[in-house]
Amino acid sequence: MNSIFEFAEACLYRNDIDEKLALTHRAMQLLRENRLQSASSGQVLPIEGVRFPERPMLLPPREMPSRKLNTPEGVAAFFHAIAHVEFVAIYLAWDLLYRFRGLPEQFYADWLRVADEEAQHFSLIREHLRSMGVDYGDLPAHGGLWEHATDTAGLLPARLALVPRCMEARGLDVTPALIEKFRQAGDQQSVAILTRILTDEIGHVELGSYWFKFVCREEGLEPEAEYRRLIGEYYKGGRPKGPFNRTLRIQAGFSDAELDWLEADG
């Protein structure tokens, strides 16, 4: 296997967790060695066939049990939820580079790097969970994350607006306060893991911003206006709710005008 699209197809359409992690890291190693091909070949399989592991049990967001960080069980549930977000993020990165063809080679290299970093995040959190006596899949998880992909399977600007520039960008808003909570609790391992994730996620959102603007301009669209239109059309609930971390979002490629629009009432 030496094609990025062969690796992507294997990672998306096989459901073994450890194989998925190993294939992702192998693909990244081949990319670093300039031995990974990115010429498009073969039929793109429908997104409906993407396979996930049998566990965890997926629940609608409203049915997810509440978790508080002042108990060991709550901390374990919190990190299980984060593990699921990072696991689905591996799929989201692979699907983005698999489903949309004919783009510059750098597009595919960028999103493979994202997939590899998400796989690293997942492994870090899984190890942390195991130190608490819990493994990924032992608890229920949010069932709505993958909908961002299925809803935008046919439109690249919408995928970039909804995934890196909406779902992942939310992490820039909420993670700093979570890091501070764990710091105050003296949990330095959790602080280190969340800090690593936050640092990488800034870069992921920045890539989303770059490629969103690139694709919009290639298609003759004004990026800020198109972002507003796509969020209005695809985001359930009208637009994301704040508060927003303006400093980190601007670092990740958001404009002041976009943030003013997100923060506006109505």
TAUR-V362132 format. One record per pair of residues at least 24 apart in sequence whose ideal C-beta (glycine too) atoms are under 8 Angstrom apart, sorted by the first residue. I is the first residue (numbers start at 1). GAP is how many residues later the second one is. Records with the same first field share a line. If there is no record, write none. Layout:
# TAUR-V362132
I: GAP + GAP
This chain:
# TAUR-V362132
2: 28 + 33 + 34 + 35
3: 33 + 34 + 35 + 36 + 38
4: 27 + 32 + 33 + 34 + 93 + 104 + 108
5: 33 + 35 + 36 + 37 + 93
6: 36
7: 29 + 87
8: 86 + 87 + 89 + 90
9: 33 + 36 + 89
11: 79 + 80 + 83 + 104
12: 33 + 38 + 39 + 79 + 82 + 83 + 86
13: 32 + 36 + 37 + 38
14: 37
15: 36 + 37 + 38 + 39
16: 37
17: 36 + 70 + 119
20: 70 + 99
21: 69 + 98 + 101 + 102
24: 66 + 70 + 91 + 92 + 95
25: 91 + 94
27: 85 + 88 + 89
28: 84 + 85 + 87 + 88
31: 78 + 81 + 82
36: 76
38: 67 + 70 + 71
40: 61 + 62
44: 54 + 55 + 57
47: 48 + 52 + 102 + 103 + 106
48: 102
50: 41 + 45 + 96
52: 39 + 94
53: 84
55: 82 + 83
56: 24 + 28 + 80 + 81 + 82 + 83 + 84 + 85
57: 83 + 84
58: 82 + 83 + 84 + 85
59: 81 + 82 + 83 + 84
60: 83 + 84
61: 81 + 82 + 83
64: 76 + 77 + 78
65: 75
69: 112 + 113 + 116
72: 60
75: 57 + 112 + 115
76: 53 + 56 + 57 + 58 + 63
77: 62
79: 46 + 49 + 50 + 53 + 111
80: 49 + 54 + 56 + 58 + 59 + 61
81: 60 + 61
82: 43 + 115
83: 39 + 42 + 43 + 46 + 53
84: 52 + 57 + 58 + 61
85: 57 + 60
86: 32 + 35 + 36 + 39 + 111
87: 31 + 35 + 49
88: 57 + 58
89: 25 + 29 + 32 + 33 + 79
90: 25 + 28 + 29 + 32
91: 55 + 58
92: 26 + 54 + 56 + 57 + 71
93: 25
95: 54
96: 63 + 64 + 67
99: 54 + 60
100: 56 + 59
107: 104
110: 97 + 101
111: 96
114: 90 + 93
117: 83 + 87
121: 75 + 76 + 79
124: 69 + 72
125: 68
128: 61 + 62 + 65
151: 83
152: 82
156: 59
157: 55 + 58 + 59 + 62 + 64 + 69 + 73
158: 72 + 75 + 76
160: 48 + 51 + 52 + 55
161: 51 + 65 + 66 + 69 + 70 + 73
162: 68 + 69 + 72 + 73
163: 45
164: 40 + 41 + 43 + 44 + 45 + 48
165: 40 + 43 + 44 + 47 + 62 + 89
166: 65 + 69 + 74
168: 33 + 36 + 37 + 40
169: 36 + 39 + 71 + 80 + 83 + 85
170: 70
171: 26 + 27 + 30
172: 26 + 29 + 30 + 33 + 73 + 76 + 77 + 80
173: 69 + 70 + 71 + 72 + 75 + 76
175: 26
176: 69 + 72
202: 46 + 49 + 50
203: 49
205: 44 + 47 + 48
206: 45 + 46 + 47
208: 44 + 45
209: 43 + 44 + 45
210: 43
213: 40
224: 31 + 33 + 34 + 37
227: 31
228: 30 + 33
